[in-house]
Protein backbone atom coordinates (compact mmCIF):
# COMPACT_ATOMS: atom_id res chain seq x y z
CA UNK A 1 0.00 0.00 0.00
CA UNK A 2 1.43 3.37 -1.02
CA UNK A 3 1.73 6.01 1.68
CA UNK A 4 -0.86 8.76 1.89
CA UNK A 5 0.63 12.25 1.66
CA UNK A 6 -0.67 14.22 4.66
CA UNK A 7 -0.37 18.00 5.08
CA UNK A 8 -1.04 19.45 8.53
CA UNK A 9 -1.95 23.14 8.68
CA UNK A 10 -1.57 24.35 12.25
CA UNK A 11 0.79 21.57 13.33
CA UNK A 12 1.99 23.33 16.51
CA UNK A 13 -1.51 23.71 17.97
CA UNK A 14 -3.39 21.24 20.15
CA UNK A 15 -4.88 19.20 17.28
CA UNK A 16 -1.68 19.29 15.22
CA UNK A 17 0.60 18.12 18.01
CA UNK A 18 -1.76 15.28 18.97
CA UNK A 19 -2.05 14.23 15.32
CA UNK A 20 1.74 14.03 15.01
CA UNK A 21 1.93 11.99 18.20
CA UNK A 22 -0.52 9.50 16.68
CA UNK A 23 1.33 9.46 13.37
CA UNK A 24 4.56 8.30 14.98
CA UNK A 25 2.82 4.90 15.10
CA UNK A 26 1.77 5.03 11.43
CA UNK A 27 4.89 5.97 9.47
CA UNK A 28 4.11 3.03 7.17
CA UNK A 29 0.72 4.51 6.29
CA UNK A 30 1.29 8.28 6.13
CA UNK A 31 4.01 10.51 4.77
CA UNK A 32 4.02 14.05 6.17
CA UNK A 33 4.20 16.30 3.11
CA UNK A 34 3.77 19.68 4.84
CA UNK A 35 3.67 21.29 8.28
CA UNK A 36 2.69 24.85 9.13
CA UNK A 37 2.66 27.18 12.11
CA UNK A 38 1.78 30.80 12.63
CA UNK A 39 4.41 31.89 15.14
CA UNK A 40 5.83 28.93 17.07
CA UNK A 41 8.93 28.49 14.93
CA UNK A 42 10.88 26.53 17.55
CA UNK A 43 8.29 23.76 17.86
CA UNK A 44 7.76 23.79 14.10
CA UNK A 45 11.50 23.18 13.61
CA UNK A 46 11.43 20.26 16.06
CA UNK A 47 8.46 18.74 14.22
CA UNK A 48 10.04 19.29 10.82
CA UNK A 49 13.32 17.68 11.88
CA UNK A 50 11.37 14.66 13.16
CA UNK A 51 9.06 14.13 10.15
CA UNK A 52 11.06 15.85 7.37
CA UNK A 53 8.20 17.24 5.25
CA UNK A 54 8.96 18.53 1.76
CA UNK A 55 7.18 21.82 2.53
CA UNK A 56 7.20 23.99 5.65
CA UNK A 57 5.04 27.09 6.09
CA UNK A 58 5.83 29.68 8.76
CA UNK A 59 3.20 32.40 8.54
CA UNK A 60 5.05 34.98 10.64
CA UNK A 61 8.37 35.68 8.85
CA UNK A 62 9.91 37.66 11.74
CA UNK A 63 12.00 34.68 12.89
CA UNK A 64 12.92 33.42 9.44
CA UNK A 65 16.68 33.35 10.04
CA UNK A 66 16.47 31.66 13.44
CA UNK A 67 13.99 29.13 12.09
CA UNK A 68 16.10 28.12 9.12
CA UNK A 69 19.14 27.80 11.40
CA UNK A 70 17.23 25.30 13.60
CA UNK A 71 16.50 22.92 10.71
CA UNK A 72 18.73 19.85 10.48
CA UNK A 73 17.73 19.00 6.90
CA UNK A 74 16.94 20.85 3.68
CA UNK A 75 13.25 20.77 2.75
CA UNK A 76 12.13 21.27 -0.86
CA UNK A 77 10.56 24.60 0.06
CA UNK A 78 10.05 26.90 3.02
CA UNK A 79 7.17 29.33 2.61
CA UNK A 80 6.49 32.47 4.62
CA UNK A 81 3.46 34.74 5.00
CA UNK A 82 -0.29 34.25 5.37
CA UNK A 83 -0.83 33.82 1.62
CA UNK A 84 1.46 30.77 1.63
CA UNK A 85 -1.19 28.64 3.37
CA UNK A 86 -3.64 29.31 0.57
CA UNK A 87 -0.94 28.86 -2.07
CA UNK A 88 -0.05 25.45 -0.66
CA UNK A 89 -3.70 24.34 -0.60
CA UNK A 90 -3.94 25.38 -4.26
CA UNK A 91 -0.78 23.75 -5.60
CA UNK A 92 0.90 21.61 -2.90
CA UNK A 93 1.47 17.87 -3.17
CA UNK A 94 -0.88 16.15 -0.70
CA UNK A 95 -3.67 13.56 -0.62
CA UNK A 96 -5.20 14.54 2.72
CA UNK A 97 -5.22 17.97 4.37
CA UNK A 98 -5.64 18.18 8.15
CA UNK A 99 -6.85 21.74 8.65
CA UNK A 100 -6.41 22.71 12.30
CA UNK A 101 -5.95 26.41 11.70
CA UNK A 102 -7.78 28.76 14.07
CA UNK A 103 -10.36 31.21 12.78
CA UNK A 104 -11.50 32.42 9.38
CA UNK A 105 -7.94 32.03 8.06
CA UNK A 106 -8.67 28.33 7.61
CA UNK A 107 -11.60 28.73 5.21
CA UNK A 108 -9.65 29.38 2.00
CA UNK A 109 -7.41 26.34 2.54
CA UNK A 110 -10.46 24.11 2.96
CA UNK A 111 -12.13 25.66 -0.08
CA UNK A 112 -9.16 25.19 -2.41
CA UNK A 113 -8.41 21.65 -1.19
CA UNK A 114 -12.00 20.56 -1.89
CA UNK A 115 -11.97 22.30 -5.27
CA UNK A 116 -8.92 20.11 -6.08
CA UNK A 117 -10.96 17.02 -5.07
CA UNK A 118 -8.71 16.37 -2.05
CA UNK A 119 -9.82 14.87 1.26
CA UNK A 120 -9.93 17.34 4.15
CA UNK A 121 -9.94 16.38 7.84
CA UNK A 122 -11.55 19.49 9.29
CA UNK A 123 -10.68 20.83 12.73
CA UNK A 124 -11.25 24.43 11.63
CA UNK A 125 -14.82 25.25 12.70
CA UNK A 126 -14.92 28.49 10.79
CA UNK A 127 -14.60 26.84 7.36
CA UNK A 128 -18.17 25.55 7.52
CA UNK A 129 -19.47 28.31 9.77
CA UNK A 130 -18.62 31.13 7.36
CA UNK A 131 -18.60 29.22 4.09
CA UNK A 132 -20.81 26.16 4.46
CA UNK A 133 -23.12 27.44 1.75
CA UNK A 134 -20.21 27.63 -0.69
CA UNK A 135 -18.43 24.44 0.37
CA UNK A 136 -21.61 22.35 0.17
CA UNK A 137 -21.83 23.03 -3.57
CA UNK A 138 -18.38 21.53 -4.31
CA UNK A 139 -18.38 17.98 -5.72
CA UNK A 140 -15.79 16.74 -3.21
CA UNK A 141 -18.04 17.88 -0.35
CA UNK A 142 -21.02 16.04 -1.86
CA UNK A 143 -18.85 12.91 -2.12
CA UNK A 144 -18.07 13.01 1.61
CA UNK A 145 -14.46 14.15 1.33
CA UNK A 146 -14.84 16.70 4.15
CA UNK A 147 -14.41 14.69 7.35
CA UNK A 148 -15.01 16.18 10.81
CA UNK A 149 -12.34 16.21 13.52
CA UNK A 150 -14.39 17.96 16.22
CA UNK A 151 -15.37 15.37 18.83
CA UNK A 152 -19.08 16.22 18.50
CA UNK A 153 -19.25 15.91 14.72
CA UNK A 154 -17.03 12.86 14.70
CA UNK A 155 -19.50 11.31 17.15
CA UNK A 156 -22.39 12.16 14.84
CA UNK A 157 -20.58 10.66 11.85
CA UNK A 158 -19.80 7.48 13.79
CA UNK A 159 -23.43 7.15 14.87
CA UNK A 160 -24.65 7.69 11.32
CA UNK A 161 -22.38 5.15 9.63
CA UNK A 162 -24.69 2.68 7.93
CA UNK A 163 -27.74 4.83 8.58
CA UNK A 164 -29.97 6.78 6.21
CA UNK A 165 -29.82 10.52 6.91
CA UNK A 166 -33.52 10.69 6.04
CA UNK A 167 -34.19 8.71 9.23
CA UNK A 168 -32.71 11.33 11.56
CA UNK A 169 -35.28 12.83 13.91
CA UNK A 170 -32.81 15.13 15.64
CA UNK A 171 -29.22 15.32 16.85
CA UNK A 172 -28.38 16.07 20.46
CA UNK A 173 -25.10 17.96 20.65
CA UNK A 174 -23.52 17.89 24.09
CA UNK A 175 -21.66 20.71 25.83
CA UNK A 176 -19.65 20.58 29.04
CA UNK A 177 -21.10 23.96 30.00
CA UNK A 178 -17.60 25.28 30.63
CA UNK A 179 -16.53 26.86 33.90
CA UNK A 180 -19.64 29.07 34.22
CA UNK A 181 -22.49 26.63 33.70
CA UNK A 182 -23.85 27.38 37.18
CA UNK A 183 -23.13 31.13 37.24
CA UNK A 184 -25.92 33.65 37.63
CA UNK A 185 -26.27 36.61 35.26
CA UNK A 186 -24.81 38.79 38.02
CA UNK A 187 -21.77 36.53 38.39
CA UNK A 188 -21.21 36.64 34.62
CA UNK A 189 -20.53 40.38 34.93
CA UNK A 190 -17.42 39.72 37.04
CA UNK A 191 -15.79 36.95 34.95
CA UNK A 192 -12.05 37.49 34.46
CA UNK A 193 -9.77 36.35 31.64
CA UNK A 194 -7.98 34.01 34.03
CA UNK A 195 -11.16 32.27 35.18
CA UNK A 196 -12.51 31.98 31.62
CA UNK A 197 -9.33 30.19 30.52
CA UNK A 198 -9.80 27.40 33.09
CA UNK A 199 -11.82 24.74 31.27
CA UNK A 200 -12.95 21.89 33.55
CA UNK A 201 -12.52 19.04 31.02
CA UNK A 202 -10.49 19.98 27.94
CA UNK A 203 -7.04 21.42 27.34
CA UNK A 204 -7.38 23.75 24.35
CA UNK A 205 -6.05 27.01 22.91
CA UNK A 206 -7.10 30.36 24.38
CA UNK A 207 -9.64 31.32 21.71
CA UNK A 208 -11.57 28.05 21.71
CA UNK A 209 -11.47 27.92 25.53
CA UNK A 210 -13.19 31.32 25.72
CA UNK A 211 -15.68 30.18 23.07
CA UNK A 212 -16.41 27.15 25.22
CA UNK A 213 -17.07 29.32 28.26
CA UNK A 214 -19.52 31.57 26.35
CA UNK A 215 -20.93 28.49 24.57
CA UNK A 216 -20.25 30.19 21.25
CA UNK A 217 -18.33 27.04 20.32
CA UNK A 218 -21.60 25.11 20.60
CA UNK A 219 -23.28 27.65 18.34
CA UNK A 220 -20.51 27.28 15.77
CA UNK A 221 -20.81 23.51 16.02
CA UNK A 222 -24.56 23.68 15.39
CA UNK A 223 -23.87 25.61 12.18
CA UNK A 224 -21.22 23.03 11.22
CA UNK A 225 -23.63 20.14 11.87
CA UNK A 226 -26.26 21.85 9.72
CA UNK A 227 -23.90 21.65 6.74
CA UNK A 228 -22.15 18.36 7.52
CA UNK A 229 -25.41 16.43 7.76
CA UNK A 230 -27.86 18.59 5.79
CA UNK A 231 -30.16 19.29 8.74
CA UNK A 232 -32.45 22.13 9.73
CA UNK A 233 -31.05 24.04 12.69
CA UNK A 234 -34.14 23.18 14.77
CA UNK A 235 -33.17 19.50 14.55
CA UNK A 236 -29.83 20.12 16.31
CA UNK A 237 -30.43 20.47 20.04
CA UNK A 238 -27.69 21.57 22.48
CA UNK A 239 -27.70 20.16 26.01
CA UNK A 240 -25.27 20.53 28.90
CA UNK A 241 -23.47 17.32 29.82
CA UNK A 242 -20.74 18.21 32.35
CA UNK A 243 -18.91 14.86 32.23
CA UNK A 244 -18.06 15.16 28.48
CA UNK A 245 -18.39 11.37 28.10
CA UNK A 246 -21.24 11.30 25.58
CA UNK A 247 -20.08 13.43 22.65
CA UNK A 248 -23.30 13.46 20.61
CA UNK A 249 -26.54 11.50 20.29
CA UNK A 250 -28.46 10.80 17.08
CA UNK A 251 -32.18 10.19 17.58
CA UNK A 252 -34.05 8.41 14.78
CA UNK A 253 -37.65 8.62 13.59
CA UNK A 254 -38.50 5.22 15.15
CA UNK A 255 -37.59 6.50 18.63
CA UNK A 256 -34.21 4.75 18.76
CA UNK A 257 -31.04 6.69 19.70
CA UNK A 258 -27.33 6.11 19.14
CA UNK A 259 -24.67 7.79 21.28
CA UNK A 260 -20.90 7.85 20.80
CA UNK A 261 -19.04 7.97 24.08
CA UNK A 262 -15.58 7.85 25.60
CA UNK A 263 -13.22 9.84 27.81
CA UNK A 264 -12.67 13.49 26.79
CA UNK A 265 -9.71 12.79 24.49
CA UNK A 266 -9.27 14.35 21.03
CA UNK A 267 -7.03 11.57 19.74
CA UNK A 268 -10.03 9.35 18.98
CA UNK A 269 -11.73 11.78 16.56
CA UNK A 270 -8.37 12.85 15.07
CA UNK A 271 -7.44 9.24 14.30
CA UNK A 272 -10.92 8.45 12.97
CA UNK A 273 -10.78 11.44 10.59
CA UNK A 274 -7.32 10.48 9.30
CA UNK A 275 -8.23 6.85 8.60
CA UNK A 276 -11.96 7.17 7.79
CA UNK A 277 -13.87 5.03 6.86
CA UNK A 278 -11.51 2.51 8.48
CA UNK A 279 -10.77 2.06 12.17
CA UNK A 280 -7.20 1.28 13.17
CA UNK A 281 -5.63 0.02 16.36
CA UNK A 282 -4.32 2.65 18.78
CA UNK A 283 -3.96 2.59 22.59
CA UNK A 284 -6.40 5.42 23.34
CA UNK A 285 -7.81 5.62 26.85
CA UNK A 286 -11.16 3.86 27.28
CA UNK A 287 -13.87 3.90 29.92
CA UNK A 288 -13.80 1.27 32.65
CA UNK A 289 -17.45 0.24 32.83
CA UNK A 290 -16.87 -1.56 36.13
CA UNK A 291 -16.69 1.89 37.71
CA UNK A 292 -19.75 3.90 38.65
CA UNK A 293 -20.50 6.73 36.20
CA UNK A 294 -23.01 9.51 36.64
CA UNK A 295 -24.18 11.04 33.36
CA UNK A 296 -26.05 14.32 33.76
CA UNK A 297 -27.98 16.30 31.16
CA UNK A 298 -29.67 19.68 31.43
CA UNK A 299 -31.06 22.31 29.02
CA UNK A 300 -29.05 25.39 28.07
CA UNK A 301 -30.18 28.73 29.51
CA UNK A 302 -29.93 31.07 26.51
CA UNK A 303 -30.29 34.14 28.75
CA UNK A 304 -27.02 33.28 30.48
CA UNK A 305 -25.38 32.18 27.23
CA UNK A 306 -26.51 34.79 24.66
CA UNK A 307 -23.67 33.90 22.26
CA UNK A 308 -25.31 30.54 21.63
CA UNK A 309 -28.66 32.23 20.97
CA UNK A 310 -27.02 34.62 18.48
CA UNK A 311 -25.35 31.72 16.69
CA UNK A 312 -28.62 29.80 16.33
CA UNK A 313 -30.33 32.91 14.95
CA UNK A 314 -27.47 33.50 12.49
CA UNK A 315 -27.65 29.87 11.35
CA UNK A 316 -31.36 30.24 10.61
CA UNK A 317 -30.84 33.53 8.78
CA UNK A 318 -28.01 32.14 6.62
CA UNK A 319 -26.29 34.20 3.94
CA UNK A 320 -23.63 36.44 5.44
CA UNK A 321 -24.97 36.24 9.02
CA UNK A 322 -22.74 33.33 10.15
CA UNK A 323 -19.65 35.07 8.69
CA UNK A 324 -20.52 38.29 10.53
CA UNK A 325 -21.15 36.32 13.72
CA UNK A 326 -17.78 34.58 13.43
CA UNK A 327 -15.73 37.68 12.61
CA UNK A 328 -17.32 39.74 15.40
CA UNK A 329 -16.74 36.90 17.86
CA UNK A 330 -13.08 36.54 16.91
CA UNK A 331 -12.49 40.26 17.46
CA UNK A 332 -14.52 40.34 20.69
CA UNK A 333 -12.65 37.34 22.15
CA UNK A 334 -9.32 38.85 21.14
CA UNK A 335 -10.22 42.12 22.84
CA UNK A 336 -11.44 40.31 25.96
CA UNK A 337 -8.16 38.38 26.19
CA UNK A 338 -6.35 41.74 25.98
CA UNK A 339 -8.66 42.97 28.79
CA UNK A 340 -10.06 45.77 26.61
CA UNK A 341 -13.66 44.71 27.20
CA UNK A 342 -15.66 42.82 29.83
CA UNK A 343 -16.71 39.20 29.42
CA UNK A 344 -20.38 40.13 28.96
CA UNK A 345 -19.38 42.59 26.22
CA UNK A 346 -18.44 39.73 23.88
CA UNK A 347 -22.11 39.03 23.13
CA UNK A 348 -22.91 42.75 22.86
CA UNK A 349 -20.27 43.27 20.16
CA UNK A 350 -21.55 40.28 18.20
CA UNK A 351 -25.19 41.36 18.45
CA UNK A 352 -24.45 44.94 17.36
CA UNK A 353 -22.39 43.68 14.43
CA UNK A 354 -25.20 41.38 13.27
CA UNK A 355 -27.73 44.20 13.52
CA UNK A 356 -25.54 46.73 11.68
CA UNK A 357 -23.67 44.97 8.90
CA UNK A 358 -25.31 43.60 5.77
CA UNK A 359 -23.90 42.04 2.61
CA UNK A 360 -25.28 41.92 -0.92
CA UNK A 361 -25.01 38.44 -2.38
CA UNK A 362 -22.95 35.46 -1.25
CA UNK A 363 -21.42 34.97 -4.68
CA UNK A 364 -18.07 33.44 -3.74
CA UNK A 365 -15.08 33.46 -1.36
CA UNK A 366 -14.22 37.08 -2.24
CA UNK A 367 -17.60 38.26 -0.94
CA UNK A 368 -16.96 36.42 2.32
CA UNK A 369 -13.52 38.01 2.65
CA UNK A 370 -15.03 41.46 2.13
CA UNK A 371 -17.74 41.00 4.76
CA UNK A 372 -15.22 39.44 7.16
CA UNK A 373 -12.88 42.43 6.88
CA UNK A 374 -15.74 44.93 7.24
CA UNK A 375 -17.04 43.16 10.35
CA UNK A 376 -13.61 43.07 11.98
CA UNK A 377 -13.08 46.77 11.43
CA UNK A 378 -16.52 47.57 12.84
CA UNK A 379 -16.24 45.24 15.87
CA UNK A 380 -12.94 46.88 16.77
CA UNK A 381 -14.66 50.29 17.02
CA UNK A 382 -17.34 49.20 19.52
CA UNK A 383 -17.20 49.86 23.27
CA UNK A 384 -13.96 51.82 23.06
N, C-alpha and C positions, 0 to 999 in steps of 0.2 A: 504494500500500500504506500503510495507516494505521500509525502508530508504535506500538510495543509499550511499554506503561508498565512500567518496571523499577524495583523498589525494592531497594536494597542495604543490608542490615543488617550493620554492621561495616565501613563503607566506609573507615575509616582504617587498617585492618589490611593485612597483606600481600596477601590475595586481593582485598580491596576496592579498594586502590590500583591493582593491576594491571588489574582489571576496568575501572576508570575510564580508565586509559591506553588500553586497547583501544577503549573506547566513544567516544573522541574521533574515531575514524575512522568511526563508525557513527551519527552524529547524525541521519541520515535514516531509520534503522531503529528506534532506541530513544529514548524520552523518559524521563529520570530523574525518577521520581515521588517518591522518598524516599531520604534518606541518614541513616545513624545512626552514632554513635560512643559509646563508653563515657565516655572522659575527655579525648581529644585534641581539645579544642574549637577550637584554632587551625587544625589541618589540616582539620577538618570545615568550618570557615568558608570556607577557601580552596576546598574542593571545592564547597560550596554556591554560592558566588559564581560559580564556573565553569559549573556545570550547572543552577543555579536550580531545584531541586526544589520541589514544592508543600509537602512535609512534611519537617521536619528533626527528628530525635530525638537529644537529648543525655542519656544515662542519668544521668550525674553532674551534678546541678544547681548544684554549688558555684561554677561560673564562668559562671552564667547571664548576668549583666550584661555581662561582658567579651565573651562569645560574641555576644550580640545586637548589641553595638556594632561587632563586626567584620564583620557582614553588610552587603553593599552593595545588597541588594534586600529586599523584604518578602515572605516566603513566606506561604502560606495558613495554615500552623500550625507552631508550634515546640513540641514535646513534651519533657517532662523526666521522669526517673524510670524505673526498671526496668520498671514495669508498662506504660509507653508502647509498648515494643516489641511486647508481646502485643496491646495495644489496636489498634496499627496493623495487625498481621497479621489481626485480626478484622474491622476496618471500613475500612481504608485503600483507596485507589484504585490498584490495580496489576494487571498481567496476569501478571508473572513476578517472583518473589521470589528474589534471590540472598542466601542465608543464610550469611554467613561469620562469624557470632558464634562466640566461643570458649566451650566448656563446655556444661553442662546448660542454661544460660540460653537456648540456641538451640532447644531441643526444642519449647516451646509455640508459638513462631512458625511452625515447620514444621507442627505439628499443625493449627493454625487455618487456615493457608494452604491445606493440602490439603483440610480440611473444607469450605472455600469453593470447591473445585474449581479452584484456581489452580495454575499450574506453579511448581515450586520447584527452583532450581539449588542443590544442597546441598553446602556446604563445611564444614558443622558436623557433625563425626563423631558427636557425642553424641546427635543426634536419633535416629538409627537404633540406636545402641548401647543407649541406655536405653529407647527407646520403639518399637523395630522391630515388636514384637508388636502394638502398638496402631496404628501407622501403616499396617502391611500390610493392615489390615482396611478402610481408607478407600478409597472408589471411585476417587478421583483417583490413589492409589498403584497400584491394580490396572490403571489405564489408562496407566501409565508417565509420570505427570506429575511424579515425583520423579526428577531427573536429577543424576547424580554430578558433582562438581567435582574431588574428589581424583584425582590423576594415575593411581593404581592402578585405581580403579573406572571412571574414564573410559576407560582402556585396555581393561578388560574389556568395557565397553559397545561400544566401537568394534570389538573382535574378534567380538562376538556379533551385530552388525548383519547381518541376513539369515540368521542361524542359528537352529536350533531348540534351545531350552534343554534339551530332553530328551536332546540329543546330547552334552551336556557330560560328559566323564569326570572332569575335575578342573580347578581353576584354580590356577595358580602365581602367587602374589603376591610380588613382589620387594621386598627391603629393602636399603638401602645398608649396614646394619649400624652406622651412626653412628660416632662417634669411638672406640668401645671394642670394636669387633668382634674385635680380636685380644688384648684384655686377659685376663689370668688372673683367677680368683676373688679371689686375693690383691690384685691391682691394683685390682679393683673397690672394695675397701674404702677406697681412698685418693682416689677421684674427687672433684674439687672442683666447685663451681658453675661456675667460670670455664671449666674444661675441658669440662664437659658442654654448655655453650652454644656450643661450636665445632663446628658440623656441617660435615663435609667437602664436601658437595655442594649443600645447599639453604640458602637464607636465609629463616628463618621466625621466628615469635614465640617468646618464651621457653618457654611451656608446651609447645608442640608439639615444640620442639627437645629438651627434656628427655625427652618421650615417645619421640622417635626414638632417643635414646641408650639408653633402657631397653628399647626395642622394644615398649613398650606401644602405641605408635601402630599397629604392625602387628597387635597383638591387637585393637585397636578396629576396624581395617580388615577383619579377618576377620569380625567380628560384622556390620559393615556389608554385606559381600559376601554373607553368609548371607541377609540380608533383601532386598538389591537383586535378587539372582538366584535366590532360592528354593533354596539349596543346603544340604546337610548340612555341618557344620563340617569333617568329615573330608575333604571334597572340596576344601577350600581350603588349599593347602600353602604355607607361607612359606619362602622361600630368601633367602640373602644374595647380593646382586649389587652389589658396591661401585661400579660405574661409573654406576649409575642411568640407563642408556640404555634397557634393556627395562623397561617399567613394569608389565606383567603378561602372562601367557601363558595362553591357553585351550587345553586339550587335549581332543580329542573322542574319542568311543567307537571311531572307526575308526583311531585312532593318529595322526591328523593334529593339528598344533598351529598356532595363530595367536598372534603376538606383536605388541604395539604398541610402537613404539620411537621415540626422539627424544632430543635433549639434555634435561637436567633443567631444564625451563622450565614454569612453571605457566600461562603464557598460553595454551598449546594446549588443555588441558582446560577452562580458564575459558571460552574462546571457543566451544568445542564445546558446552558446557552451555548457553550463552546462545542459540545458534543451532540447537541440535538439533531435528530430525534433519538439518538442512542443514549443509553446510560452506561457509564464506565465505573470501574471500581476505584474508590478513593476513601481513605480512612477519616471521613468527616464524623464529627460528634453526633451521636444519636440519643434519643430519649430512652431512659431506663423505665419501662412501664411497670416495673415492680415497685417503683416509688409512688407516693401519693401526689397527684397533681390537681391543682384547683384552677379551672379555666373560667374566667369571668368575662362577661360581655355586658356592655351598657351603651345606650344611645349617645350620640354626640350633641352637646349643647351648642347650637350655632350662635347664640348670643355671646358666649364666652370665647368662641373660636370663629370670629367673623371672616377670617381669611378663607376658611373652608366654604363658607356661604358664598363669598364673592367668586370663588373658583367654580362652584356648581352653576352659578348664574352665568358666568362667562362661557362655560361649556355649552349651556343651553342656547345662548345667543349665537355662538359660533363666529365665523368671519375673523375679524381682527381682534375680537375681545380676548381670547386666550393669550395672544401675543402681547397685548397691552397689559393684561394681568401679570404675565411672567416678567416683563421688563420692569414694571413698576415694583414688583416684589423684589427683584434682584437689587434694584437701587435702594429700596427701603431697608432691606436686610443689611446691605453694605453700610448704609448710614447708621443703622442701629449698632452694628459691630464697632463702628468708629465713635459711638456714643454721641452722635449728633442729634438723634431723636430718641423718644421714649419707645418702649416695647409696643404700647398700644397705638403708637403712631404708624406702625407698619401697615395696618389695615386701612387707616385713614388715607395714607398716600395712594394705596392701590385703588380704593374706592373713588377718590377724586380723579385719578388718572382715567379710570373706566368711564366716568361721567363726562369727562372733558374731551378726550381724544377720540377721533373717528377717522377711519380710513375709507377709501373709495371702493376699490374692488381687489379681492385677493387673487391677483392674476399670476403671481409667481414669487420665487424667493426674493427678488428685488423689492417687491411691495412689502414683504415682511421685514426686510432690513430697514426700509424707510420708516415704517411704523415703530419698529423697535428703537431706532435712534431718537425719533421724536419723543417717544414715551420716556426714555431715559433722561433726556434733557429736561422735560417737564417735571418728572418726579424729583429731580435734583433741586428744583426751585421751590418746592413745597416745604412749609414749616421751617423756614430759615430763621 
